[in-house]
Amino acid sequence: MSYRLALVEYLNTFPFYEGMRLIGFEETIELHRVTPSLCAQLFEERKVDISLCPIGALRDMPDYKICGKYCIGAEAR
């Protein structure tokens, strides 16, 4: 099975992608490296199956599922 994946083109997504590469998962992925807003747009338009989306975009997406318990984030002070 092949998956279409949207990832942001930032260094903080490197560990996520590298982990997939190390287990051989990258061979089943059509990767789209785009901006965060385009990640959300591609997911909403169903042009990708999996996407790292900004949390602010989720309120406008009724059809999403959060998988896992990890995120790329920071604590605001």
Buried (B, 14 or more C-beta within 10 A) or exposed (E): EEEBBBBBEEEEBEEBBEEBEEEEEBEEBEBBBBEBEBBBBBBBEEEBBBBBBEEEBEEEEEEBEEEEEEEEEEEEE
